[in-house]
Amino acid sequence: MNDLSYYKELQGVMTKFEPLTEAALQNFDTDGLALSEIKSALGKHSLDLQYVIHDPSRPTFGIYYADYDRGLYGDIFLQRNMIKIQNDPQRPVTEELSSGNL
């Protein structure tokens, strides 16, 4: 990855918006997560998988939650250990996202 593309990824430049599918999920390092697990984790916090988008041109920071009607937008890091952290009452990250405070 050259410096320009790395900086674009860090700054959040997206060129494509596509729904996250099982096939697209295979292109990211997700620690073996399935869409059903992601849907379940989001559902616990009143978030919906239909708002998870990805940019196939961004291999590093390419998955987002984007529910513009509710004003919710944020990076999603799909790793099994991140889902465990979000279920930890000491780290209410998902609650902050779902309330619009993040």
BELJO-V30117 format. One record per run of one state. SS is the DSSP state (2 for helix, 1 for strand, 0 for the rest). FROM is the first residue (numbers start at 1). LEN is the number of residues. If there is no record, write none. Layout:
ss=SS from=FROM len=LEN
ss=SS from=FROM len=LEN
This chain:
ss=0 from=1 len=2
ss=2 from=3 len=9
ss=0 from=12 len=6
ss=1 from=18 len=2
ss=0 from=20 len=2
ss=2 from=22 len=4
ss=0 from=26 len=9
ss=2 from=35 len=9
ss=0 from=44 len=5
ss=2 from=49 len=3
ss=1 from=52 len=3
ss=0 from=55 len=8
ss=1 from=63 len=5
ss=0 from=68 len=4
ss=1 from=72 len=4
ss=0 from=76 len=4
ss=2 from=80 len=7
ss=0 from=87 len=6
ss=2 from=93 len=7
ss=0 from=100 len=3
